[in-house]
Amino acid sequence: MEQNIFDDPVFFEGYKALRETDDNLNVLLEQPAMHRLLPDIKGKRVLDIGCGAGGNCLDFVNRGAESVTGIDLSEKMLELARENCSHEKITYLRISMSDLSELKGGFGLVYSSLAVHYAEDFPRLMREIYALTEQGGSLLFSQEHPIITATVGGGHWNYDENGNRVSWTFSDYQRGGKRTVKWFVDSVEKYHRTFSEVINAVIAAGFTIEEICEPVPDEYALQKRPELVKDFLKSNYLIVKAKKLSLLR
C-alpha cells in the first residue's frame, strides 16, 4: 500500500492551501491539458483514482457521466470531497491503488490526476486498471514527469552570470524505485520510473496509447505567472491517454 501522507496534518494543511490558490501548477499546466484530452463520457461510468477533494468527480457528473466512483487513501481528502463535491451520482470510497480488485469493473473512463507516481507496482496497477475498463473505454492519467522524479534528493536549476535559469540538472534517471523527498514535510515517498517503463507498462497491460502530452505554459499561464517561462526548459508532468480497444473491429 502506498504511503498515506495526505492525512499528515502538516502536509494536509500545506497541500490544501496550495490547491486553493488560482495560480498553482495544477490549475495552470496539468488540468488544462487533462481537460483537453478527456474523451466523451456522457452515459459512462467513471473511476477517479486518487480523487482528492473531488473536484474532478463533480466535473465528470457535469459532463454527463452516468456515475462516478472516486477513490482515495486519505480520509481527510475524502472528507473535503464529501463536504464540497457531493452528488447523488458520485460515490467516494477509501481504497488504496493497490486494492483496485475490490471494485466492480465496466468503467468507460479510468482517470487519475497526479497519483500514480505514489504506486510502488506500476505494471500491476496498469493491469488492474485494464481489467476494470470496459471494451472501448479509456485511460487518462497524469504523473510527475520522470525528469522530476529521477534524482535522489531532487534536481536543481543552473543559472547564467545574470541570474537567469538556463538548464535543469537531474541524475539517477535509469535507477528506478522509491524516492524520498521533502514537500511540506520530510520523507514523502514516491516512485521513479523512466519514460519507457511508464509507456511499456501501459502497453503491456493491453492498452493502445492514443496520445502523450508534456504540457507547457500557455499565454494565460504566463500572464498569471511570468516566471513559468522556466518550464520550457524542463517538463513537470507526463500525461498519457490510452484506450482498451474493442475485440470486435
C-alpha positions in Angstrom: 0.0 0.0 0.0 1.2 3.5 -0.8 2.1 6.0 1.9 -0.8 7.9 3.3 1.0 11.2 3.6 -2.1 13.3 2.9 -3.5 12.5 6.3 -0.5 14.0 8.0 -1.9 17.3 9.5 1.0 19.5 8.4 1.2 18.1 4.9 -2.6 18.2 4.5 -2.8 21.9 5.5 0.1 22.8 3.3 -1.3 20.9 0.3 -4.9 22.3 0.9 -3.6 25.9 1.0 -1.6 25.3 -2.3 -4.6 23.8 -4.1 -6.8 26.7 -3.0 -4.8 29.2 -5.0 -5.7 30.0 -8.6 -2.2 30.0 -9.9 -0.7 26.7 -8.9 0.8 24.4 -11.5 -2.2 22.0 -11.4 -4.5 24.8 -12.4 -2.2 26.4 -15.0 -0.5 23.4 -16.5 -1.8 20.0 -15.7 -5.6 20.4 -15.6 -6.0 22.3 -18.9 -4.1 19.5 -20.6 -6.1 16.9 -18.9 -9.4 18.6 -19.8 -8.3 18.8 -23.5 -7.7 15.0 -23.6 -10.9 13.9 -21.9 -13.0 11.6 -24.0 -16.7 11.9 -24.3 -18.1 10.4 -21.0 -21.8 11.0 -21.5 -23.6 8.0 -20.1 -20.3 6.4 -18.9 -19.2 5.1 -15.6 -16.0 6.9 -14.4 -13.4 5.8 -11.9 -11.2 8.6 -10.5 -8.1 7.1 -8.8 -6.7 9.5 -6.2 -9.7 11.7 -6.4 -8.5 14.0 -3.6 -11.1 16.7 -2.8 -13.4 15.6 -5.5 -13.4 18.5 -7.9 -12.8 16.3 -11.0 -15.6 13.9 -9.9 -18.1 16.7 -9.8 -16.8 17.9 -13.2 -17.4 14.4 -14.7 -21.0 14.5 -13.5 -21.5 17.9 -15.1 -20.1 16.4 -18.3 -22.8 13.8 -18.3 -21.2 10.8 -16.7 -23.8 8.1 -15.6 -21.9 7.6 -12.3 -18.6 8.4 -10.8 -16.5 6.5 -8.3 -13.8 8.5 -6.5 -11.2 6.6 -4.5 -8.5 7.9 -2.3 -6.4 6.6 0.6 -6.7 9.9 2.5 -9.7 10.2 4.8 -9.0 13.9 5.1 -9.3 14.4 1.4 -12.4 12.3 1.2 -14.0 14.4 3.9 -13.4 17.5 1.8 -14.8 15.7 -1.2 -18.0 14.7 0.6 -18.4 18.2 2.1 -17.8 20.2 -1.1 -18.3 18.0 -4.1 -21.1 15.6 -3.2 -23.7 14.5 -5.7 -26.1 11.6 -5.9 -24.2 10.2 -8.9 -20.8 10.2 -7.0 -19.6 7.5 -4.6 -16.4 8.2 -2.6 -14.5 5.2 -1.2 -11.4 5.0 0.9 -9.4 2.5 -1.2 -5.7 2.2 -2.0 -4.4 2.0 -5.5 -3.1 -1.5 -4.5 -6.7 -2.7 -3.8 -8.4 -2.0 -7.0 -9.6 -5.6 -7.2 -12.2 -4.6 -4.6 -14.0 -2.6 -7.3 -16.5 -3.9 -9.9 -15.4 -3.2 -13.5 -17.1 -1.8 -16.5 -15.8 1.8 -16.4 -15.9 3.8 -19.6 -13.1 6.1 -18.3 -10.4 5.4 -15.6 -8.9 8.8 -14.7 -6.0 9.7 -12.4 -4.5 13.1 -11.7 -1.0 13.2 -10.2 -1.4 10.0 -8.2 0.2 7.1 -10.0 3.8 8.1 -9.0 2.9 7.1 -5.5 2.2 3.5 -6.6 5.0 1.0 -6.0 4.0 -1.6 -8.5 3.1 0.3 -11.6 2.8 -2.6 -14.0 0.3 -4.3 -11.6 -1.7 -1.1 -11.4 -2.0 -0.9 -15.1 -3.1 -4.5 -15.4 -5.8 -4.0 -12.7 -7.0 -0.8 -14.4 -7.2 -2.6 -17.7 -9.4 -5.3 -16.1 -11.7 -2.5 -14.7 -12.0 -0.7 -18.1 -14.8 -1.7 -20.4 -14.1 -2.6 -24.0 -13.7 0.6 -25.9 -13.1 2.5 -22.7 -10.3 5.0 -22.0 -7.5 5.5 -19.5 -6.2 9.1 -18.8 -3.6 9.7 -16.2 -1.0 12.3 -15.3 2.1 11.9 -13.1 5.2 13.9 -12.2 7.5 13.7 -15.2 10.4 11.2 -14.9 12.8 14.1 -15.2 11.3 15.4 -11.9 11.1 12.1 -10.1 14.5 10.8 -11.1 17.0 12.5 -8.8 17.6 11.2 -5.3 17.4 14.3 -3.2 15.9 16.4 -6.1 17.4 18.1 -9.1 18.4 21.8 -9.3 18.4 24.8 -11.6 21.6 26.2 -13.3 22.0 29.9 -13.8 24.0 32.2 -16.1 26.1 35.1 -14.9 23.0 37.3 -14.9 21.0 35.0 -12.7 18.8 33.6 -15.5 17.8 30.0 -15.4 19.5 28.2 -18.3 19.1 24.4 -17.6 17.9 21.8 -15.1 20.3 19.2 -13.7 19.0 15.7 -12.8 20.6 12.3 -12.2 19.8 8.7 -11.3 17.4 8.6 -14.2 18.0 4.9 -15.1 17.8 3.8 -11.4 14.1 3.2 -10.8 12.5 2.8 -7.4 11.5 4.7 -4.3 12.4 8.3 -3.9 12.0 10.1 -0.6 11.7 13.9 -0.8 10.7 16.9 1.3 7.4 18.5 0.3 5.7 20.4 3.2 7.1 17.6 5.5 10.1 15.3 5.4 10.1 11.7 4.0 7.3 12.0 1.3 7.6 8.7 -0.7 7.1 8.5 -4.4 8.4 6.1 -7.1 10.6 6.9 -10.1 10.2 5.1 -13.4 11.8 6.0 -16.7 9.6 7.3 -19.6 10.0 3.9 -21.3 9.0 2.0 -18.2 5.8 4.0 -17.9 4.8 3.7 -21.5 5.7 0.0 -21.8 3.7 -0.9 -18.7 0.6 0.7 -20.3 1.2 -1.2 -23.5 1.9 -4.5 -21.7 -1.3 -4.2 -19.8 -3.2 -4.3 -23.1 -3.9 -0.6 -23.8 -3.3 1.2 -27.1 -1.8 4.6 -26.5 -3.6 7.4 -28.2 -1.7 10.5 -27.1 1.2 11.5 -24.8 1.4 15.1 -23.5 4.1 17.0 -21.7 2.3 20.3 -21.1 3.9 23.7 -21.3 2.5 27.1 -20.1 0.1 28.8 -22.4 -0.4 32.6 -22.7 -2.8 32.7 -19.8 -0.5 30.8 -17.6 2.4 33.1 -18.5 0.3 36.2 -17.8 -0.6 34.8 -14.3 2.9 33.7 -13.5 5.6 35.1 -15.9 8.3 33.1 -14.2 6.7 29.9 -15.6 8.7 30.6 -18.8 11.3 28.4 -17.0 9.0 25.4 -17.7 10.0 25.4 -21.3 13.4 24.2 -20.1 12.0 21.0 -18.5 8.8 19.1 -18.2 6.9 18.9 -14.9 4.2 16.5 -16.0 3.7 13.5 -18.2 0.1 12.8 -19.3 -0.9 9.5 -21.1 -4.2 8.8 -22.9 -4.9 5.2 -23.8 -7.7 3.1 -25.0 -8.9 -0.5 -24.4 -9.8 -1.4 -28.0 -12.9 -3.4 -28.6 -12.4 -7.1 -29.5 -14.9 -6.6 -32.4 -13.4 -4.3 -35.1 
